Amino acid sequence: MDGKTLNPIAPDEREWALFFIFGIGDNDQDPENWDAHVDWLSARFASPDTWLGPEGDAYRVVAWHDPSDEFVRRWRRFQAAHASDSLDEIDRLLAVLLFDA
């Protein structure tokens, strides 16, 4: 990792950290742009599920286009695959994606 480190993930940030990993690892987003997007979303919504659910739908009616059904399905599969990951495991995934890619 070349001496680079991440701040530890707080338990309440777990789902947003997974959503970030999903975006850059499985959805091929630019890490800096995706980070800014996830920061913006997490300041307004309790979780990715809230953003992708009815509360997010109501918001997007006036401000955004809806994420595709395929995007939501891929997120749900990714989320389920990592449901039992510890915060340390999520930290390691982030480090690999950000520093070892």
C-alpha positions as CSV (number, residue, x, y, z in Angstrom):
1,M,0.0,0.0,0.0
2,D,3.0,2.3,-0.1
3,G,2.4,3.7,3.4
4,K,-1.0,4.9,2.5
5,T,-3.7,4.3,5.1
6,L,-7.5,4.8,5.4
7,N,-9.4,6.1,8.3
8,P,-11.2,3.3,10.1
9,I,-14.8,2.7,9.0
10,A,-17.3,3.5,11.6
11,P,-20.1,1.0,12.0
12,D,-22.7,3.5,10.8
13,E,-20.7,4.0,7.6
14,R,-20.5,0.3,6.8
15,E,-23.2,0.2,4.0
16,W,-21.9,3.4,2.4
17,A,-18.3,2.0,2.4
18,L,-19.7,-1.1,0.6
19,F,-21.6,1.1,-1.8
20,F,-18.4,2.9,-2.5
21,I,-16.5,-0.4,-3.1
22,F,-19.4,-1.5,-5.4
23,G,-19.2,1.7,-7.4
24,I,-15.5,1.6,-8.2
25,G,-15.0,-2.2,-8.2
26,D,-18.2,-3.5,-9.8
27,N,-19.6,-0.5,-11.5
28,D,-16.3,1.0,-12.9
29,Q,-16.7,4.5,-11.5
30,D,-13.8,6.9,-11.1
31,P,-12.9,6.8,-7.4
32,E,-12.7,10.5,-6.8
33,N,-16.0,11.3,-8.5
34,W,-17.7,8.3,-6.9
35,D,-16.3,9.3,-3.5
36,A,-17.8,12.8,-3.9
37,H,-21.1,11.3,-5.1
38,V,-21.3,8.9,-2.1
39,D,-20.4,11.7,0.3
40,W,-23.2,13.8,-1.1
41,L,-25.7,10.9,-0.9
42,S,-24.7,9.8,2.6
43,A,-25.2,13.4,3.9
44,R,-28.8,13.2,2.7
45,F,-29.9,9.6,3.0
46,A,-29.4,7.1,5.9
47,S,-28.1,4.3,3.7
48,P,-27.8,3.2,0.1
49,D,-31.0,1.2,0.5
50,T,-32.8,4.5,1.5
51,W,-31.4,6.2,-1.6
52,L,-32.4,3.3,-3.9
53,G,-35.8,2.9,-2.2
54,P,-39.0,4.9,-2.0
55,E,-37.4,7.9,-0.2
56,G,-34.8,8.2,-2.9
57,D,-37.5,7.6,-5.6
58,A,-39.4,10.6,-4.2
59,Y,-36.3,12.8,-4.3
60,R,-35.3,11.7,-7.8
61,V,-38.7,12.7,-9.2
62,V,-37.6,16.3,-9.2
63,A,-33.8,16.1,-9.3
64,W,-32.4,12.9,-10.9
65,H,-33.0,10.0,-13.1
66,D,-33.6,6.7,-11.5
67,P,-30.8,4.2,-11.3
68,S,-31.4,1.3,-13.7
69,D,-33.1,-1.9,-12.4
70,E,-29.8,-3.7,-13.4
71,F,-27.8,-1.3,-11.2
72,V,-30.1,-1.9,-8.2
73,R,-30.0,-5.7,-8.8
74,R,-26.1,-5.7,-9.0
75,W,-26.0,-3.6,-5.8
76,R,-28.3,-6.0,-4.0
77,R,-26.2,-9.0,-5.1
78,F,-23.0,-7.2,-4.0
79,Q,-24.5,-6.2,-0.7
80,A,-25.7,-9.8,0.0
81,A,-22.3,-11.2,-0.9
82,H,-20.6,-8.9,1.6
83,A,-23.3,-9.0,4.3
84,S,-21.1,-10.8,6.8
85,D,-17.9,-8.8,6.1
86,S,-16.4,-7.2,9.1
87,L,-15.3,-3.6,9.1
88,D,-11.7,-4.7,8.9
89,E,-12.5,-6.8,5.8
90,I,-14.2,-3.8,4.2
91,D,-11.2,-1.7,5.0
92,R,-9.0,-4.3,3.3
93,L,-11.2,-4.3,0.2
94,L,-11.0,-0.5,0.1
95,A,-7.3,-0.5,0.4
96,V,-6.8,-3.0,-2.4
97,L,-9.1,-1.0,-4.7
98,L,-7.6,2.3,-3.9
99,F,-3.9,1.5,-3.4
100,D,-3.1,-1.7,-5.2
101,A,-5.1,-1.3,-8.4
